[in-house]
Amino acid sequence: MTGRAVPADLYAALQACFPHGGLPGWLTAAGPRCGTGAAPIPVDGADRASELADLVALAWWELLQDPGDDPFTKLFTAACARHLS
């Protein structure tokens, strides 16, 4: 997974699932990411890629537990699934 990037929809999913400082500093240091058109955040190094994969897997599991029809949940779940595939 080295060399991958975090697109805006995946970053939003992670923020929704880890809202209170649960994300690593290297990820949040990219600054505010309130727009869906924000540039992807590069993921450098195998350790960061592994950490990101763990976070995405946890977020994906969390999102799958929500049986509702919230469009953001669907968007975020798809973003996690794309990253993990």
N, C-alpha and C positions, 0 to 999 in steps of 0.2 A: 503494500500500500504506500510505500514511499513515493513522494512526488505527487500525491493526490492533493485535492483542494476541497475546501468546505464552501459549497455554494450557499447563497443567501437563504434558500428555503430550508436547507439542513441546519444552518446556524439558528434559524428561527425555531426549528423543532427542538434543538438542544436548549435554547433559552427557555422555551415553554416547559420543558421537563426538568430543568435545573435552574430555577429562577433566582435562587438566593446564594450566588457565589459558588455554585457547584462545578463550574467549568474552569479548566486550567487557565492560568494567566496568559500563556502563549496564544490561546484562542481568543480571549477577551481583549487582549492588547491591541487588536486590530481596530478598536474604536467602535463607536455606535454603528449598528448595522440595521437601521430601521427601514431601509428600502429593499424591496425584493430585487432591484436591479444592481445591488451592490456587487462589487467585484469579489470573486471567490478568495478565501483566505488560504494561502499555500500551507501545506503540511510537510515540513522538512524533517527527515529522519525517521528511522524505524520505530523508535520509542514513542514519538508523537503520533505516528500512524496507528500504532497499537493502542495507545491511550484513546485516540479518537474512535477507533473501532469498538472499544469497550463502552464508551459513552453512547455511541449511536445504538449499539445493541440494547443497552438499558433503556434508552429513550424509545426505541421501537417497541420493546416489550411493554413499557408503560402506556404507550399510545394504543397498542392492541387491546389493552384492558378496558378502553373506553368504548362502550357499545353504542354511543350516540351517533348522530349524523352531522356533527359539527364539520363544516367544510375545512377548517384549519386542521382538525385531527386527520382528516383524509389526506390533505396536502403534506402534512408533516410525516405521516406514516409512509407515504409514497417516497418521500425524500430519504428517509432512513433505509427503506428497502432497496432503493437505487444504490445507495452508498455501500450497503452490505453485499450486494450481488456482484 
